[in-house]
């Protein structure tokens, strides 16, 4: 452990984007207020749409600095996070969904610890739903064949190539090195692309021994506009240099892929 540069107090900034998640945001901020160790310096909360329920947040007291940003027009997932985390002074950045519940007060300590390991580009927790069932947050490269096996044949992932962005802690160095999210993805696949570019740059993705509760639901299964965005993002991903690199560089089979794995 002596080779690990330990995160220090106030060295982590969190970015949360709300799109009508008012009640969940309030619960998340309450959870964050219970986090131990003083690692969190700031929480940047972006209101992608007007939310009267959250208007008074800036007047409330939290054990971290809360910055509330309000968009005049809704922006994409990646652009919102990129703006929130532009030129940050903190050593570590966290992408956090508003529909996440924290049950471990030392969650970010462990995530930052694993993100601090040499060569790590992203540390992430195990994700479970409200019933405690593990979610499929670790996924295989979404090739047409892999999607067919998953969606049509109902087969589970054969390996782990990327992880979703519901909760990620990255060293600032890695975040800056890959330039954050590719803002050409308005919604969907931006986390796939980010993970692939991190791996292409030589960074690893590591699962920390902690878990979160993620209540996320895939809107692309319920709304046509989201389905259209999902398909458009997949087409963009399949044309990207990162995807072409991944098809050639990642293992074709096995329980785990390349430099992704548990600690």
C-alpha positions as a Markdown table, in Angstrom:
| # | Residue | x | y | z |
|---|---|---|---|---|
| 1 | Unk | 0.0 | 0.0 | 0.0 |
| 2 | Unk | 3.0 | 2.3 | 0.3 |
| 3 | Unk | 3.0 | 2.9 | -3.4 |
| 4 | Unk | -0.5 | 4.4 | -3.3 |
| 5 | Unk | -0.8 | 8.2 | -3.0 |
| 6 | Unk | -3.4 | 8.5 | -0.3 |
| 7 | Unk | -6.4 | 10.9 | -1.0 |
| 8 | Unk | -6.6 | 13.6 | 1.6 |
| 9 | Unk | -9.4 | 15.6 | 3.2 |
| 10 | Unk | -11.3 | 17.8 | 0.7 |
| 11 | Unk | -9.8 | 16.1 | -2.3 |
| 12 | Unk | -13.0 | 14.9 | -4.0 |
| 13 | Unk | -15.6 | 16.8 | -6.0 |
| 14 | Unk | -18.9 | 15.2 | -7.0 |
| 15 | Unk | -21.0 | 16.0 | -10.0 |
| 16 | Unk | -24.7 | 15.2 | -9.9 |
| 17 | Unk | -27.1 | 16.1 | -12.7 |
| 18 | Unk | -30.8 | 16.3 | -11.9 |
| 19 | Unk | -33.5 | 16.1 | -14.5 |
| 20 | Unk | -36.6 | 16.3 | -12.3 |
| 21 | Unk | -35.1 | 14.1 | -9.6 |
| 22 | Unk | -35.9 | 16.6 | -6.8 |
| 23 | Unk | -36.9 | 14.1 | -4.0 |
| 24 | Unk | -34.1 | 11.7 | -4.9 |
| 25 | Unk | -31.6 | 14.6 | -4.9 |
| 26 | Unk | -32.6 | 15.6 | -1.4 |
| 27 | Unk | -32.2 | 12.1 | -0.2 |
| 28 | Unk | -28.8 | 11.8 | -1.8 |
| 29 | Unk | -27.6 | 15.0 | -0.2 |
| 30 | Unk | -28.7 | 13.7 | 3.1 |
| 31 | Unk | -26.8 | 10.5 | 2.5 |
| 32 | Unk | -23.7 | 12.5 | 1.4 |
| 33 | Unk | -23.9 | 14.5 | 4.6 |
| 34 | Unk | -23.3 | 11.3 | 6.6 |
| 35 | Unk | -20.1 | 10.4 | 4.6 |
| 36 | Unk | -17.2 | 10.1 | 7.0 |
| 37 | Unk | -13.6 | 11.4 | 6.6 |
| 38 | Unk | -14.2 | 14.8 | 5.2 |
| 39 | Unk | -13.0 | 13.7 | 1.8 |
| 40 | Unk | -15.8 | 15.5 | -0.1 |
| 41 | Unk | -14.9 | 19.1 | -0.8 |
| 42 | Unk | -17.7 | 20.1 | -3.2 |
| 43 | Unk | -20.9 | 18.8 | -4.7 |
| 44 | Unk | -21.8 | 20.4 | -8.1 |
| 45 | Unk | -25.5 | 19.9 | -8.6 |
| 46 | Unk | -26.7 | 20.7 | -12.1 |
| 47 | Unk | -30.4 | 21.3 | -12.6 |
| 48 | Unk | -31.1 | 20.3 | -16.2 |
| 49 | Unk | -34.7 | 21.5 | -15.9 |
| 50 | Unk | -36.4 | 23.9 | -13.5 |
| 51 | Unk | -37.0 | 22.2 | -10.1 |
| 52 | Unk | -38.9 | 24.4 | -7.5 |
| 53 | Unk | -38.3 | 21.7 | -4.9 |
| 54 | Unk | -34.6 | 22.3 | -5.0 |
| 55 | Unk | -34.5 | 26.1 | -5.3 |
| 56 | Unk | -33.8 | 26.6 | -1.6 |
| 57 | Unk | -30.9 | 24.2 | -1.4 |
| 58 | Unk | -28.3 | 26.9 | -1.6 |
| 59 | Unk | -29.6 | 28.3 | 1.7 |
| 60 | Unk | -29.2 | 25.0 | 3.5 |
| 61 | Unk | -26.1 | 23.9 | 5.4 |
| 62 | Unk | -24.0 | 20.8 | 4.3 |
| 63 | Unk | -20.6 | 19.5 | 5.4 |
| 64 | Unk | -19.3 | 20.3 | 1.9 |
| 65 | Unk | -19.7 | 23.2 | -0.5 |
| 66 | Unk | -22.8 | 22.8 | -2.6 |
| 67 | Unk | -22.8 | 24.5 | -6.0 |
| 68 | Unk | -26.1 | 24.6 | -7.7 |
| 69 | Unk | -26.1 | 25.3 | -11.5 |
| 70 | Unk | -29.2 | 25.9 | -13.5 |
| 71 | Unk | -29.4 | 25.3 | -17.2 |
| 72 | Unk | -31.5 | 27.6 | -19.4 |
| 73 | Unk | -32.0 | 24.6 | -21.8 |
| 74 | Unk | -31.5 | 20.9 | -21.1 |
| 75 | Unk | -28.0 | 19.6 | -22.0 |
| 76 | Unk | -26.8 | 16.1 | -22.6 |
| 77 | Unk | -25.5 | 13.9 | -19.8 |
| 78 | Unk | -21.8 | 14.2 | -20.8 |
| 79 | Unk | -21.9 | 17.9 | -21.4 |
| 80 | Unk | -23.4 | 18.6 | -18.0 |
| 81 | Unk | -20.7 | 16.6 | -16.2 |
| 82 | Unk | -17.9 | 18.1 | -18.3 |
| 83 | Unk | -19.0 | 21.6 | -17.4 |
| 84 | Unk | -19.3 | 20.8 | -13.7 |
| 85 | Unk | -15.8 | 19.2 | -13.7 |
| 86 | Unk | -14.0 | 21.7 | -15.8 |
| 87 | Unk | -10.6 | 22.8 | -14.4 |
| 88 | Unk | -11.3 | 21.3 | -11.0 |
| 89 | Unk | -8.6 | 21.7 | -8.3 |
| 90 | Unk | -9.5 | 18.5 | -6.5 |
| 91 | Unk | -7.4 | 15.4 | -7.1 |
| 92 | Unk | -10.4 | 13.1 | -7.7 |
| 93 | Unk | -13.7 | 13.5 | -9.5 |
| 94 | Unk | -16.9 | 11.5 | -9.0 |
| 95 | Unk | -19.8 | 11.0 | -11.4 |
| 96 | Unk | -22.9 | 10.3 | -9.4 |
| 97 | Unk | -26.5 | 9.7 | -10.4 |
| 98 | Unk | -29.2 | 11.3 | -8.4 |
| 99 | Unk | -31.1 | 8.0 | -8.0 |
| 100 | Unk | -28.3 | 6.4 | -6.0 |
| 101 | Unk | -28.6 | 5.7 | -2.3 |
| 102 | Unk | -25.5 | 5.4 | -0.1 |
| 103 | Unk | -25.6 | 2.8 | 2.7 |
| 104 | Unk | -21.9 | 2.9 | 3.6 |
| 105 | Unk | -20.5 | 6.0 | 5.2 |
| 106 | Unk | -17.0 | 5.1 | 4.1 |
| 107 | Unk | -18.0 | 4.5 | 0.4 |
| 108 | Unk | -16.0 | 7.4 | -1.0 |
| 109 | Unk | -13.0 | 6.6 | 1.2 |
| 110 | Unk | -12.7 | 3.2 | -0.4 |
| 111 | Unk | -13.5 | 4.4 | -3.9 |
| 112 | Unk | -10.8 | 7.0 | -3.7 |
| 113 | Unk | -8.4 | 4.5 | -2.2 |
| 114 | Unk | -8.8 | 2.2 | -5.2 |
| 115 | Unk | -8.8 | 5.2 | -7.6 |
| 116 | Unk | -5.4 | 6.2 | -6.1 |
| 117 | Unk | -3.7 | 3.0 | -7.1 |
| 118 | Unk | -1.1 | 3.4 | -9.8 |
| 119 | Unk | -2.5 | 3.0 | -13.3 |
| 120 | Unk | -6.2 | 3.1 | -12.2 |
| 121 | Unk | -8.4 | 5.3 | -14.3 |
| 122 | Unk | -11.7 | 4.6 | -12.5 |
| 123 | Unk | -12.9 | 2.9 | -9.3 |
| 124 | Unk | -16.5 | 1.9 | -9.0 |
| 125 | Unk | -18.8 | 0.1 | -6.5 |
| 126 | Unk | -21.0 | -3.0 | -6.8 |
| 127 | Unk | -24.5 | -1.9 | -7.7 |
| 128 | Unk | -27.7 | -3.5 | -6.3 |
| 129 | Unk | -31.4 | -2.5 | -6.7 |
| 130 | Unk | -33.8 | -1.7 | -3.9 |
| 131 | Unk | -34.3 | -5.5 | -3.2 |
| 132 | Unk | -30.6 | -6.1 | -2.9 |
| 133 | Unk | -30.3 | -7.9 | -6.3 |
| 134 | Unk | -27.0 | -7.2 | -8.1 |
| 135 | Unk | -27.4 | -5.0 | -11.2 |
| 136 | Unk | -25.7 | -5.5 | -14.5 |
| 137 | Unk | -23.5 | -2.5 | -14.2 |
| 138 | Unk | -20.4 | -4.3 | -15.5 |
| 139 | Unk | -21.0 | -5.0 | -19.1 |
| 140 | Unk | -19.5 | -6.6 | -22.3 |
| 141 | Unk | -18.5 | -4.5 | -25.3 |
| 142 | Unk | -21.9 | -3.9 | -27.0 |
| 143 | Unk | -21.2 | -5.4 | -30.4 |
| 144 | Unk | -24.3 | -6.4 | -32.4 |
| 145 | Unk | -23.5 | -10.1 | -31.6 |
| 146 | Unk | -23.3 | -9.4 | -27.8 |
| 147 | Unk | -26.6 | -7.4 | -27.9 |
| 148 | Unk | -28.3 | -10.2 | -29.8 |
| 149 | Unk | -27.1 | -12.7 | -27.2 |
| 150 | Unk | -28.3 | -10.5 | -24.4 |
| 151 | Unk | -31.6 | -9.1 | -25.7 |
| 152 | Unk | -32.9 | -12.0 | -27.8 |
| 153 | Unk | -31.3 | -15.1 | -26.4 |
| 154 | Unk | -31.3 | -13.8 | -22.8 |
| 155 | Unk | -27.7 | -14.8 | -22.1 |
| 156 | Unk | -25.7 | -13.1 | -19.4 |
| 157 | Unk | -22.5 | -11.1 | -20.1 |
| 158 | Unk | -19.5 | -13.3 | -20.9 |
| 159 | Unk | -17.0 | -10.7 | -19.7 |
| 160 | Unk | -16.6 | -7.2 | -18.4 |
| 161 | Unk | -15.4 | -4.5 | -20.8 |
| 162 | Unk | -17.0 | -1.3 | -19.4 |
| 163 | Unk | -19.1 | -0.1 | -16.4 |
| 164 | Unk | -22.0 | 2.3 | -16.2 |
| 165 | Unk | -21.5 | 5.8 | -14.9 |
| 166 | Unk | -24.0 | 5.8 | -12.0 |
| 167 | Unk | -21.1 | 6.0 | -9.6 |
| 168 | Unk | -17.5 | 6.4 | -10.7 |
| 169 | Unk | -14.4 | 8.0 | -9.0 |
| 170 | Unk | -11.6 | 9.0 | -11.3 |
| 171 | Unk | -8.2 | 10.6 | -10.6 |
| 172 | Unk | -8.3 | 14.1 | -12.1 |
| 173 | Unk | -5.2 | 13.1 | -14.1 |
| 174 | Unk | -7.2 | 10.3 | -15.9 |
| 175 | Unk | -10.3 | 12.5 | -16.4 |
| 176 | Unk | -8.2 | 15.2 | -18.0 |
| 177 | Unk | -6.1 | 12.8 | -20.0 |
| 178 | Unk | -9.1 | 11.5 | -21.9 |
| 179 | Unk | -10.9 | 14.9 | -22.0 |
| 180 | Unk | -14.0 | 13.8 | -20.0 |
| 181 | Unk | -17.1 | 12.6 | -21.8 |
| 182 | Unk | -17.5 | 12.9 | -25.6 |
| 183 | Unk | -20.3 | 15.4 | -25.8 |
| 184 | Unk | -21.5 | 14.2 | -29.2 |
| 185 | Unk | -23.3 | 11.5 | -27.2 |
| 186 | Unk | -26.4 | 13.3 | -26.0 |
| 187 | Unk | -27.6 | 10.3 | -23.9 |
| 188 | Unk | -26.6 | 6.7 | -23.8 |
| 189 | Unk | -23.2 | 5.0 | -24.6 |
| 190 | Unk | -21.2 | 8.0 | -23.3 |
| 191 | Unk | -20.1 | 5.8 | -20.4 |
| 192 | Unk | -19.1 | 3.0 | -22.8 |
| 193 | Unk | -17.1 | 5.4 | -24.8 |
| 194 | Unk | -15.4 | 6.9 | -21.7 |
| 195 | Unk | -14.4 | 3.5 | -20.3 |
| 196 | Unk | -13.0 | 2.4 | -23.7 |
| 197 | Unk | -11.0 | 5.6 | -24.1 |
| 198 | Unk | -9.6 | 5.2 | -20.5 |
| 199 | Unk | -8.6 | 1.6 | -21.3 |
| 200 | Unk | -7.1 | 2.7 | -24.7 |
| 201 | Unk | -5.0 | 5.3 | -22.8 |
| 202 | Unk | -3.6 | 2.5 | -20.6 |
| 203 | Unk | -5.8 | 3.0 | -17.5 |
| 204 | Unk | -7.6 | 0.3 | -15.7 |
| 205 | Unk | -11.1 | 0.1 | -14.2 |
| 206 | Unk | -11.3 | -1.4 | -10.8 |
| 207 | Unk | -14.2 | -2.6 | -8.7 |
| 208 | Unk | -13.9 | -1.5 | -5.0 |
| 209 | Unk | -15.3 | -3.7 | -2.2 |
| 210 | Unk | -18.3 | -1.5 | -1.5 |
| 211 | Unk | -21.8 | -1.2 | -2.9 |
| 212 | Unk | -24.5 | 1.3 | -3.6 |
| 213 | Unk | -28.3 | 1.0 | -4.2 |
| 214 | Unk | -29.2 | 2.2 | -7.7 |
| 215 | Unk | -32.8 | 2.7 | -8.5 |
| 216 | Unk | -32.2 | 3.4 | -12.2 |
| 217 | Unk | -34.8 | 2.4 | -14.8 |
| 218 | Unk | -34.0 | 2.3 | -18.5 |
| 219 | Unk | -36.3 | 4.9 | -20.1 |
| 220 | Unk | -35.3 | 3.6 | -23.6 |
| 221 | Unk | -37.6 | 0.6 | -22.9 |
| 222 | Unk | -40.6 | 2.9 | -22.3 |
| 223 | Unk | -40.3 | 6.1 | -24.4 |
| 224 | Unk | -39.7 | 6.4 | -28.1 |
| 225 | Unk | -37.5 | 9.5 | -27.9 |
| 226 | Unk | -35.1 | 7.7 | -25.5 |
| 227 | Unk | -35.1 | 4.6 | -27.8 |
| 228 | Unk | -34.2 | 6.9 | -30.7 |
| 229 | Unk | -31.3 | 8.4 | -28.7 |
| 230 | Unk | -30.1 | 5.0 | -27.6 |
| 231 | Unk | -30.0 | 3.7 | -31.2 |
| 232 | Unk | -28.3 | 6.9 | -32.5 |
| 233 | Unk | -25.7 | 6.6 | -29.7 |
| 234 | Unk | -25.0 | 2.9 | -30.6 |
| 235 | Unk | -24.5 | 3.8 | -34.2 |
| 236 | Unk | -22.1 | 6.6 | -33.2 |
| 237 | Unk | -20.2 | 4.2 | -30.9 |
| 238 | Unk | -19.8 | 1.6 | -33.6 |
| 239 | Unk | -18.2 | 4.2 | -35.9 |
| 240 | Unk | -15.8 | 5.5 | -33.2 |
| 241 | Unk | -12.1 | 4.9 | -33.1 |
| 242 | Unk | -12.4 | 3.7 | -29.4 |
| 243 | Unk | -14.8 | 1.0 | -30.5 |
| 244 | Unk | -12.6 | -0.1 | -33.3 |
| 245 | Unk | -9.7 | -0.3 | -30.9 |
| 246 | Unk | -11.7 | -2.3 | -28.4 |
| 247 | Unk | -12.8 | -4.8 | -31.0 |
| 248 | Unk | -9.1 | -5.5 | -31.8 |
| 249 | Unk | -7.6 | -5.1 | -28.3 |
| 250 | Unk | -10.0 | -6.7 | -25.9 |
| 251 | Unk | -10.1 | -10.4 | -25.4 |
| 252 | Unk | -12.6 | -12.3 | -27.4 |
| 253 | Unk | -13.6 | -14.5 | -24.5 |
| 254 | Unk | -13.0 | -15.2 | -20.8 |
| 255 | Unk | -14.4 | -14.3 | -17.4 |
| 256 | Unk | -12.8 | -10.9 | -17.3 |
| 257 | Unk | -11.4 | -8.5 | -19.9 |
| 258 | Unk | -7.9 | -7.1 | -20.0 |
| 259 | Unk | -7.2 | -4.7 | -17.3 |
| 260 | Unk | -10.6 | -4.6 | -15.7 |
| 261 | Unk | -11.2 | -6.6 | -12.6 |
| 262 | Unk | -11.9 | -6.8 | -8.9 |
| 263 | Unk | -9.2 | -5.6 | -6.4 |
